[in-house]
């Protein structure tokens, strides 16, 4: 993916200088081969290897048409949490029957939009949604296939803010009491709702297969308890996503193929132990598919040495295109993309252009000495960077380009200044 030519970084055979000259900076760069490789591994290690399985791309990671097209071609479906994500997916040509609606606070507008566009796969999060979805489905005269999201009481994730499987969470039906059983009974009795099974998600950026193994064991136990208490046997079990990636060279990322083997071996053993039929099993990779396929290119501006303290290297982007360091203390590898062959002798704090002390890309990066006009490349920014980008300080959201075999193509254009005011209503009387 990354090579060097005359001290300049090349991504899939494309010079970062060429990308800068063509599209400007900041710039999101996505490697098509890396994305295709990971989608291929989902197929070979899971979908094609095991019958009665399915995979949803957790599209919040990067919800753009160009990624959706790759996901569709690989045979995955999409999970969404808003009308906006539904609209973008439909606009990209994703069939309605391959869109699954998630979220902890679905509105009447969200559900109505889905039903009016033929989207009938839902994961229900709370008691209110059972009645709301049943009522709206009845009004529209359609049947809806549903899963119930329940709390697995298995906690995982690299940061507290992305741990979702514990008792104290806004997501899902509690399982430390009978709430989840009440939800099963209510759904079975609700008009137009066809209960298929249960869903969970323990957290994000999980690097240990053990957490997924424990989740499977726990969820099969819940399937058996539900069968004993309600008479309903789940046909579908979705264990969510959260598969960890390497953000730093020193990281030891999750082995996806090995994890899937352990998950399926555990599932088969557990259902056999209870005498249960093998359910259809689903997973929801998001970050794992796109994070390492992405990088962000910046131009260096001010280089400020604070004597006896540190050196700050400022770039022309920052927290508006990568909020994760501010939200999650995320760390990234930063390389001097136009000084690849030079010795790394400068320990610097890489900061953005926003009027915030917390606008930090990297607290400590060892790079060659740089100056204004040089380019820095931040690796592994394919997940949640574009999706969470903002216009704080009225910064323009960057373009997105795909690179492959020495060629590049624009898939999302850069915002313009006119885009900043397109929604404003000025000078009109009330």
N, C-alpha and C positions, 0 to 999 in steps of 0.2 A: 504493500500500500504506500509506504513512504520510502523514497530513495533520494539520492543527492546528485546534483549535476552542477559542478563548478561552485560549490558551497551554497547552492540554492536548493531548497526543499522541493521535491517533486511528489505529487500525490496522484497515484495511478498514471504516472507518465506525464503529468501536466505541471508546469512550473507555477509556483505561487506568484511569481512576478507577472506571468501571463494572466493569471486569474485576477490579480489586482488591477492590471491595466484594462482588463475587459469589464470587470464588474464593480471595482472599487472595494473599499473596506469600511466597516467590518463586513465579513462575508462568511456565511455558513457553507461548508463544503462537505458533500456526502459522497463516499465511495460506493458506487453501484456494486462492484464485485464483493465488497465486504457485506453489504446488505443482502445481496443474493445468496452468498455463502451461508449466512445465518438462517435465512429462510429455508434454504436447502437442508440444513441440519435439522430444523424442526420437522421437515418431511421425513428424512431418512431415519432419524433417531426416535421419532414418535408416531407421526401420522401414518407413514407407510409400514412401520415396523409392527404396530399394534392395531388390530381391528377395533372398530367402535370407539374411535377417539376423535377429538376435534380441538382446534386451536383458534383462539381469538387474538388478534393484535390489539393490545391495549393502546388505543390510538391517541390517548392524551400525551403519550411520549413524543409524538410528532405527527400531527394530523394535517397532512398536506396530500394533495391528489397524487403526486409523483410517488410517494411512499405507498399510498393505498393501491396504486396500480401494481406495484411489485408484490404486495401482500396478496392481492387477488390472484395474480398469476401463479403464486405458490400454493394456492388452495386454502389459505386461511380465511377466516371471517374477521369481523371488526367488532370491538366493543366501544360504546360511546356513552357519554354522561350528560349531554346537553343537546338542545335543538341545533346549536351551531355545529357540533361535531356530526350530528345526523345530516345536516344540510351539506356540509363539505363532503361527507362520504357519498351521499346520493349524487352530488355534483360531479364527483370523480367517477361515477358509474358503478359504485358498489351496489349490487342488488339488495333490495329491501330484506330479503330472507336471509342475508348474510350480515345483517346488522343487529347487534344485541345491545339493549339499553340497560345501563347500570346507573348507579348514583344513589346518594343517601337522601335526597330531597327533590324527587321528581315533581315538577309542577303540572298543573292542568294543561298548560300550554305545551310542555314537553311531551306529555303522553298523547295529547290530541294530535300534535304534529306527527308523531310516530305512527299512530293508527291511520291517519289520513294518507300517509305515504306507504302503507302496507308493511310497516315494521311491527312485528308481533312476537318478538323474543324479548322478554323482560326478566331481570333479576330484581326481585322485590326486597326492599331493605327494612321495612317497618310496617306496623299494623295499619297505619293510615293509608299506606299505598295499596293494601289489599282491597279495601273498599273503593278507593279512588279509581284504581285500574279496572276493577270489576264494573263499576258504574259507567265509565267512559267506554269500555269495550262493549257493554250492552247497548249503549247509545249508538255506537257505530256498527253494531251487528257483526262483530268479529270475535273469534276465539283467540286467546293469547296463551302462548306457552311460557311458563314461568318457572324460575328457580327461586328458592328462598336463601338469601344470604344469612348465614348464621356465624356466630362468633366461635372460632375454633379453640380459644383459650391456649393458643400456641403463639408466643411472641417472638417475632424476628424482624430484622431490619437494621441498617447501619446507623440510623439516627432516630431518636425518639419521635420526631415528626413524621416518620414514614413507617412506624410500627402500628399495625391495625388489627392484630389478632388477639389482643388482650381483652379482659373484661371491661375496662374503662375505655370505650371507643364509641365514636359516633356511628360506626358502620355495623349493620347487621342486627339480627335478632339475638338477644342475650341467651346464653345456654347454661348459665349458672343457676337459673331457675327454670320454670316451665314455659317461659315466653315463646320459645321456638316451637314447642309442641302446640301451644295455642295458635300460633301462626299457621302451622300445618293444617290444623282442623278448620280454621277460618278460610284458608285458601281452597281446601277441598270442597267446602260448602258454597264458595263464591261463584256467582254466575260468570260464564265465559272465560274463567281461568282454568287452564289445564296444568296442574302441578306436575313437573317433570322430575324435580330432584332438588339438591341443595348445592350451595356455593359457599366458598370462603376465600379469604385472602389474609395471609399472616403478616405481610409487610413487604418492604422493597429492599433491593440490594443485599439479598441473602447469599452468602458464600458457602454455606454448609448444607450438604444434602440431608443431614440429620433432621433439620427443621421440616423439610418436605416429607420425610419419612414419618415423623411424629404427627404431622398434619393428616396424612392419609390414615394412619391408625385411629386418630381421634375422630375423623369424619366418618369412617366406617362404623365406629362405635355409635355415633349419632344416628346413622342410617338404621342400625339395628334397634336402637331405643325408639326411634320414630315408628318403626314397623311394629314393635311390641305395644306401644302406647296408642297408636292411631290406626294400625292396619295398613298404612301406606308404605310401600316399598319404593325407594327412589330408583328411577331408571337412569338418572344422570348425576354425576358428581363432578363439580368444577372446583379444582384446588387453587385457582387463581394464578398469579404470576409472582414477581419479585425476584427472578433469577438474576444473580449478581454479575457485574462486569468489572473489568479492570480499568480504573481511572488513572492509576499510576503504574509505571513499569514494575514497581515493587509489589503490586497487588497480585494475589493468587486467586484468579476468578473461578467461579463455579464451573465444573465440567458438566455441561448441559446433557450430553449423551449418557454419561454415567449416571447422572441424577435421574434421568427418565427411566433408565433400566431399574434402578433401585425403587423408584416410585411404583412402577408397574408390578415388580416382583412382590412388593409389600402389599399392594392393593389385592392382587390375586390371592395371596396367603390369608389376608384378613377376611375377605368375603367368604373364602372357603371355610375359615374357622367358624363363622356364624351361619354357614349354610345359605348365604345370600347369593342372588344372581349377580354376575359381574356388570356393574353399571357402565354406561358410556362415560368416559372421563375426558374432561376438558382442562386446558391450561390457557394462560393469558400472558404470553411474553410481550413486553413493550420495550422497556429500556434495553433488555438483552439483545433485541433485534437491531436497534438503531444507534445506540450510544457510541460504540466503537467505530461505526461507519462514518461518524461525523467529526469535523474539526472546525475551528473558527480562526479566521485570518484577520489580524489587526496590523495597523501601521503605528509605529512608535512615534510619539510626539515629544513631550518633555521628559528629559532624564535629569532628575534632581537628586544630588547627593547632600544629605543632611549630615554634616560632619560629626563623626563619632556615634552616629545613630544607625543610619541605613541609606540605601539608594532606592529611590522610587523611579520606576519606569512606567510612564503613562501611555495608554493606547487610546485609539479613537472609538472605542466601544466601552463595555463594562457591564455593570449590573442590569442595564436595560436589555442586553442580549444574553446575559448569563447571571441569573439571580441566585443560582444554587449555592455559591460560596456564602452569600449573606443569609440564606434560609437554613442551610444544612451544614455549614462549615465544610463544604465540599472542597476537595483538593484536585488539582489538575497538573499534568505535565505540560510545561511550556517550553517551546524550542525557539531559538533565534533562526527563523526560516531563511534568512539571507546571509547567515554566517555559520553555516552548518559545519564547516571544516575548522573553525577557530576554537581555541581553547576556552573552556568555561571558567572564567576567573571572576565573574561578577555575581555576587549574591544580591538579588534585588527583590523588592516587593512590586508585583505587577498590579497596577491600579487603573481604574477606568476614568472616563471623562466627566462623570456625573458629579454634582455638587453634594457629595456624601462621603464622609470618612469611611463608611462601610462599603464603598464601591471598590471591592478588591477581587481580583481574579486569582491571584496566588500570593500568599503571605511570604513565601520563600521559594525563589527559583534560582538555580545556578545556571547562568547563561554567559556567553561571550559578551564583552562590552559592546553596547549598542548605542546608536544615536538616532536622531530624528530622521525618519524616512525608511529605517529598517522595518522588517516585517517579523512579527511574532505569530506563532501558530500554537493554539491550545488544542490538545488532543481530546478525543472522547466526549465531544459536545453534541452528539447527535440526538440525545434524549433530553427533553424538558427545557432545552435552551431556546429554540425557536418557539415552542409552545408557550413558554412563560415570559416571552419578551414583552417589553412595555414601551410606552412613549414618554416615560419620565424625563423631565427636562426637555420634552418635545424632541427627543432623539428619534431618528428614523430607524425603523426596523430593517435589519439587513436583508439582502437577497439570499436565496438558496440556489446552489448549483450542484449538479451531479457530475462526477468525473468517472471516466472509464476508458481504458485502452488509448490513453493519450489525447482524449477528446473531452470537451466539457459542454454542458448545456444548462441554460437557465430554467429553473422550475418554479421559482417564486421571485418576482421582481422586487427590487428595493422600494421601500416607500418613498414618496416624493413629499416635498413641503406642502403641496396642495392636499395630499392625503390627510395631513394633520388637521385641516379645517373643514373637510368635506361634510362632516356631520353637524357642524355648528349652524345655528339659526340666528342670524344677526339682522337687526334693523326691521324686524317684522313686528307689527303691533300685536298686543295680546288680545 
